[in-house]
Amino acid sequence: MSEVLVNQDYSLVVRDLEKYVTLFEEQFPLEDFAKGEFKQHPAVTLLTCSDARMPVTVFGPIFNRIFSVENIGNQVKTSAGSVLYGLLHLHTPVMIVAGHTDCGAINSANSNFVDEPMAIRNELSIVKNSLEDILYKTGFVPDEDSGLKFSQLAELNVDMQVEYLLAHRAVANLVEKKHLIILGIMEDLHNVHGNGHAKLYTVNVNGEVDPEVIKSYSNLGFIADRARRLTQVK
Ligand SMILES: [Zn+2]
């Protein structure tokens, strides 16, 4: 047994589970579930980071509403089958790719991770490749001195995931026919933008990265109003 596990006192954590499981059972929306013939009817496919500070609940109720795919660094290529399943089989009209500030996966992908177990190396390599792809594509040079570097990379990483999705012909077709909108979101947990902690910003809509253009999308309301970036990469 590792010291970390002892320090975490798993017995308390396990006991907490009873509280949360009971709450789920009590609040289970059985009527709605029955109306939908007990089938899955999600409205959103969400690809987000596994980071515990980046909960799926940012985007509202989860049950039968959000088809959620989570992995380190919110990578399409780590879970491409799951993401495409949400879009091509469950036909959600909205796809959200969500990244966040101080992302451990983004930071680690920029470090030497050769001593990690193979499975972690594999996933960090996917993150690293995404960052290399987007830096090559945009020519952007991260700001080494301002402390913004990793938040800039996390933002660009979201852009790259939108690009990977649009590279699938079937996904691009859905977007062209307006059956699907792909939103790239950054969660500013650490107040990097200076407007407060945990503010959400729109960085990408269907591959469009210019905040002024996104702000003009009048049918997107709040999502358009929140268009704001750390990196200018027209
Ligand atoms: Zn993360």
Residues whose N, C-alpha, C, O or C-beta is under 5 A from the ligand:
A	BS01	ZN	C49 D51 G73 C103 G104 A105
